[in-house]
Amino acid sequence: MVDVIEWPDLPALQQPAWPDAAALDAAVAELSVLPPLVFAGECDLLTERLAAAARGEAFVLMGGDCAETFAANTADSIRARLQTVLQMAVVLTYGASTPVVKIGRMAGQYFKPRSKATETRDGVTLTSYYGDGVNALPFTEADRVPDPWRLVRAYHASGATLNLVRAFTQGGYADLRQVHAWNQDFVRDSRVGERYERMAGEIERALSFMAACGADPEEFRRVEFYAGHEGLVLPYERALTRIDSRTGLPYSVSGHFLWIGERTRQAGSAHVDLAARIRNPIGVKVGPTATSDEILTLLEELDPECTPGRITLITRMGAGKIREALPPIVQKVNASSHSVVWVCDPMHGNTRETSHGVKTRLFDDVLDEVRGFFEVHRAIGTHPGGIHIELTGDDVTECVGGLSGLTEDGLHERYETACDPRLNRVQALELAFLVADMLLER
């Protein structure tokens, strides 16, 4: 029997307008008795890993799709995204001699906040696309109506993703001896791929030397990999909040790590109340308009016990604003009793439109925000604890720049995102090498 949790009636932004209340109740009732997708012990272990990052003893890599789709919930797509994150983690670990905490934006990223509740095209106004967990992307009335049974479908899709990820990361695919095999042709034939191949060769020689000496640690065969997503649609998240039988405490079993977005982090809101109740590690997106007092108030509500690793502040300022907007917040938090992980999201503050109205991001802007993030923390004496990247394992053409030389004229070739532009695999690996170099400069 599932424990019933009473939820207060608090302001809740970014919630879909469900047209059928009875269907929503039925979908939530089904979700509330389905098995957990993750377990409390896994969440507690992630909190410990994040506490190490808060102390500067590890680096966090969060990466994955902007918005997962049911159509892309295939073995090939999941493997490609996982492989990209694993490759980036190997680059960071080997290049900077730093343990990496790996969190995928997957197995739950089926929900998206929107700037407007509706979208108008050619005089027709329909509900905005809130992610496959709510409605569908095609601009038709039938597709855009919020369907609560999509919440159940999102649960099952997330379960399938987690099952496959666990099989890959625990069943030998993530063995460090596979680093050469992870390099697909389109990566290997690039300058970034060539650098990766050299590094993979060095790792292979090091592993062979250790094996010859009689050392073959189990840690080289498996990896810890966690799943995170934005805790946005409250009926889904509340239905998947359970009381742990071991501790008697509430945990979200929808993912190991949940974050609150820039649009829903208001103190006293329903989203903050959810995050304050569950014992999972929690992220908070922090944009350029945030004030230090506002963030400190949030920390007091979310983490009154000041538990190391409990809170990750994910800054998304924009390349042109981070050096000015971030320091007062870091200074204020650093002077408090809270031990947080500072993570840079260099994607969301750097979205722009081309002259043809296509959303893109410039690789140079992404890189510059990460550089600014490192500069601010070095100047203050705090730890730059990680990066949060929207990426794909496919050779898409959505972000401009990088060593691949992609220009705006080439965006149309493989522009496939359901929402925001993502780094392709080559760009993601290039960024990992550059971040590893920044870590060495500390």
Secondary structure, 3 states (H helix, E strand, C coil): CCCCCCCCCCCCCCCCCCCCHHHHHHHHHHHCCCCCCCCHHHHHHHHHHHHHHHCCCCEEEEEECCCCCCCCCCHHHHHHHHHHHHHHHHHHHHHHCCCEEEEEECCCCCCCCCCCCEEEECCEEEECCCCCCCCCCCCCHHHHCCCCHHHHHHHHHHHHHHHHHHHHHHCCCCCHHHCCCCCCHHHHCCHHHHHHHHHHHHHHHHHHHHHHCCCCCHHHCCCCCEEEEECCCHHHHHHCEEECCCCCCEEECCCCEEEECCCCCCCCCHHHHHHHHCCCCEEEEECCCCCHHHHHHHHHHHCCCCCCCCEEEEECCCCCCHHHHHHHHHHHHHCCCCCCEEEECCCHHHEEECCCCCEEEEHHHHHHHHHHHHHHHHHHCCCCCEEEEEECCCCCCCEEECCCCECHHHCCCCCCCCCCCCECHHHHHHHHHHHHHHHHCC
